[in-house]
Amino acid sequence: MSQKDPVLNNSAPIDWSIIVNSVHGVAYKLWLQKPDSDVWEVLLEGVSTDQIVDSGNFSAEKGTKFSYWLGIGSTQPKSTFRISVVLSQEGKVLENGLMQENGKVNDEGVARRLVIVTFR
């Protein structure tokens, strides 16, 4: 699913959360690419197999690219998943900072998502 570029409110740290709203396991990887750089830096890799929100924070300026990869798994083929990646500052979700990933896993119980957005 195509996502819109999030809009930064100020220079405060950006809080991220991955929320799994279905009974699926999710492996994830987050990256940042600073403006005027060709290098993608790994921010974090993790796995969520429960209903507990995974979260953290990072610093970024306008022009920074943010990317996430989600590997979604289930023992139930063709089951529907609902996952949210949320970016916020100072407790407020950024404009375009709520990124919904909804769909179905395939016949093997797997789906993948790769998204890149640029902070405005």
C-alpha positions as CSV (number, residue, x, y, z in Angstrom):
1,M,0.0,0.0,0.0
2,S,1.3,3.4,-0.9
3,Q,1.8,5.8,2.0
4,K,2.0,9.6,2.1
5,D,5.1,11.4,3.4
6,P,4.7,12.4,7.1
7,V,5.0,16.0,8.1
8,L,7.3,16.9,11.0
9,N,6.0,19.4,13.6
10,N,9.3,20.5,14.9
11,S,12.8,19.1,15.8
12,A,11.5,17.0,18.7
13,P,12.4,13.2,18.6
14,I,10.0,11.1,16.6
15,D,8.3,8.2,18.4
16,W,7.5,5.1,16.3
17,S,5.1,2.3,17.2
18,I,4.2,-1.0,15.5
19,I,0.7,-2.2,16.4
20,V,-0.5,-5.6,15.4
21,N,-4.3,-5.5,15.3
22,S,-4.7,-9.1,14.2
23,V,-3.5,-12.6,15.3
24,H,-0.3,-12.6,13.2
25,G,3.4,-12.6,14.0
26,V,5.4,-9.7,12.5
27,A,9.1,-9.4,11.9
28,Y,10.2,-5.9,11.1
29,K,13.1,-3.8,10.1
30,L,13.4,0.0,10.2
31,W,15.9,2.2,8.4
32,L,16.7,5.9,8.1
33,Q,18.5,7.7,5.3
34,K,19.7,11.2,6.1
35,P,19.3,14.0,3.5
36,D,22.2,14.2,1.0
37,S,23.3,10.6,1.9
38,D,23.2,7.4,-0.1
39,V,23.6,5.3,3.1
40,W,20.6,3.6,4.7
41,E,21.2,3.1,8.5
42,V,19.4,0.3,10.3
43,L,17.4,1.8,13.1
44,L,16.1,-1.5,14.5
45,E,15.1,-5.1,13.8
46,G,12.5,-6.9,15.8
47,V,9.7,-9.4,16.1
48,S,6.3,-9.0,17.5
49,T,4.3,-12.2,18.3
50,D,2.0,-10.8,20.9
51,Q,-0.5,-7.9,21.2
52,I,2.0,-5.7,23.0
53,V,3.0,-2.5,21.0
54,D,6.6,-2.3,19.9
55,S,7.9,1.3,20.1
56,G,11.0,3.5,20.3
57,N,12.2,6.9,19.1
58,F,14.7,8.5,16.8
59,S,15.8,12.0,15.5
60,A,15.2,13.1,12.0
61,E,15.0,16.4,10.0
62,K,13.0,17.3,7.0
63,G,14.2,15.4,3.9
64,T,15.2,12.3,6.0
65,K,13.8,9.0,4.5
66,F,12.2,6.4,6.7
67,S,11.6,2.9,5.6
68,Y,10.0,-0.2,7.1
69,W,9.8,-3.8,6.1
70,L,7.2,-6.1,7.6
71,G,7.3,-9.8,7.3
72,I,3.8,-11.1,8.3
73,G,3.1,-14.7,9.2
74,S,0.2,-16.8,10.3
75,T,-0.7,-20.5,10.6
76,Q,-3.9,-19.7,8.8
77,P,-3.5,-19.2,5.1
78,K,-5.3,-16.3,3.5
79,S,-6.1,-14.8,6.9
80,T,-6.6,-11.0,7.1
81,F,-3.9,-8.9,8.8
82,R,-4.1,-5.4,10.2
83,I,-0.9,-3.6,11.2
84,S,-0.3,0.0,12.0
85,V,3.0,1.9,11.9
86,V,2.6,5.1,13.8
87,L,4.9,8.1,13.8
88,S,4.4,10.9,16.3
89,Q,6.1,13.8,18.1
90,E,5.3,15.0,21.6
91,G,2.4,12.6,21.9
92,K,0.7,13.7,18.7
93,V,0.5,11.6,15.6
94,L,2.2,13.4,12.6
95,E,0.1,14.4,9.6
96,N,0.3,11.2,7.4
97,G,2.0,9.5,10.4
98,L,-0.6,6.7,10.7
99,M,0.3,4.1,8.1
100,Q,-2.1,1.2,7.8
101,E,-1.0,-2.1,6.4
102,N,-4.0,-4.3,5.7
103,G,-4.3,-7.4,3.6
104,K,-4.3,-11.1,3.5
105,V,-1.4,-13.6,3.8
106,N,-0.9,-15.9,0.9
107,D,-1.5,-19.7,0.7
108,E,1.7,-20.3,2.8
109,G,0.5,-17.8,5.5
110,V,3.0,-15.1,4.6
111,A,2.9,-11.5,3.4
112,R,5.5,-8.8,3.1
113,R,5.4,-5.0,3.0
114,L,8.2,-2.5,2.1
115,V,7.5,1.2,2.4
116,I,9.7,4.3,2.0
117,V,8.5,7.8,3.0
118,T,10.3,11.1,3.2
119,F,9.7,13.5,6.2
120,R,8.5,16.9,5.0
